[in-house]
Amino acid sequence: MTPTDPVEARLLDEWPLPEPSARLRTRVLGAARPHVTPQVSWTDRLWFSRGWRLAAAAILLGLAVVERIPEASISGRHDVVSVAAALESARAVTDTALDVGLRVDQADRLARQTLLAAMRPPPAALREDLAAADTMIP
């Protein structure tokens, strides 16, 4: 509370305030100690627990490893492209190639390459397929 009267303010500034006795100070601090002592929260106990930090690191590492595993190897099946969609695109490639004026064998080769691309084989199998079909369209 601040005094609004300048005389009152001057008197309060000049008037010495008595210090509390040591006995009163001890009694007040003793009664207030449970309220003043900092309590350790559950988040502090959790964060500074070595076991929890190791478990959190292991969980994060496990999630990172699981994220790196392809979904196909988890489910046991590979990415399956709709067979009807792949055949339709191969037919469209064949029809377009014949309309442009390519020979039938060249159109079939283009359709085969379209089907291979739709299946998305692993790199080793792709190299074998490319080695088997080493001829390109002239």
N, C-alpha and C positions, 0 to 999 in steps of 0.2 A: 504494500500500500504506500503510495507516494503522497506526501502532503502537498496541498495546493497553496497553502499560505507560505510565503517566503520566510516569515519569522519562525514558523513551526519547523520548516526544513532546516534553517540555520541552527536552531536549538537541538534538533535530533542529530545533526552532524557533529556538533560540539559535545554533546552529552556522551560520556563513555558508557558503553554497554558492558555489564558485568559478565565475566566468563563463568560458565557453569562449573560447579564443583566436580572434582574427579569422581566422587561417588555417584553423582547424578549422570555424568557422562558414561560411566561403566554400566549403570542400570539401563540407560536408554539404548546403548549399543548392544547390550545383552538381550534386550527384548526385541530388537530389530534384526538381530543376526539371522534368524531363519528366513526373513524376507529379503535380506541383502545378499546372502550367500548365493552365488550363481549355481543353478542346478544344471547338471549335464543332461542335455536332451537326448532323445532316442536317435536323432539324426547324427549327433556327435558320436554317440557310442557306435552307431552303424558305420560311419565314415572312417573312424579311427581304428576299427577292428581289422586286424590283418586278415583274418579268415574271410570276412565279407569282401574285402578288396580283392583277394585272390579269386574268390568265387565270381565276382563281377568281371574280372579280367578273363577268366575261363569261359564265362557265358558269352562275352563279346567275341572272343576268339572262336568259339564254337559257331556263333552266328555268322561270322565272316567265312568260315570254312563251308558251312551249309550253303551260304549264298553263292559260293564259287562252284558248287557241284551242279552240273546241268540238270534240269528237271527230267530229262529223258532217262538219266541213269538212276534217279530216285524212283520214278514210277515204273521203270522196267520197259518202257515203250519209247520208241523214237517219235520225233515229230512226224505226224502222219498228215500228208496232204490229201485232200479229198481225191480219190481215184477218178471220180467223174470229172472233177475240175481239171485234173492233169490230162485226162484223155481228150477233153474238150479243147484245151489249149493246143494239144498235139494235132488234133484235127484241123483247128484253125490255122496252124502253121503250115500244115500240108496243103490245105486249100489255097492259102495265100501264095505259097511257093509255086503251086501248079498254075495259078492265075498269072503270076509274074512271068512264067515261061520256063521254069526249071524242069529238069527231067524228073521222072517218078522216083528214081533211086536217090537223087539229091534231095527231093522233098521228104522222102522217108528218113534220110539221114538227119535232116533238120528236126523232124518230129521226134526221132530217137534222142537227139541232144536236148530237146525241150523236156522230154520225160525224165531224162537223167538229171537235169537241173531241178525239176520239181521234186525229185526224191531226195535231193541233198545228201548224197552218200558221204561217209567220212573221207578225209583227204587221201588215205591210202587206196581206198576203193576207187576214188575219182581218178587217181593216177593210173590205176590198172585199166579203167575204162577208156581213158584217153590214149593209153598205149595200144589198146586193142583197136580203137577207131582212130588210127593215126592219119587217116586221109581226111582232108578238109574239102569243102566244096570248092571246085575249081572256078 
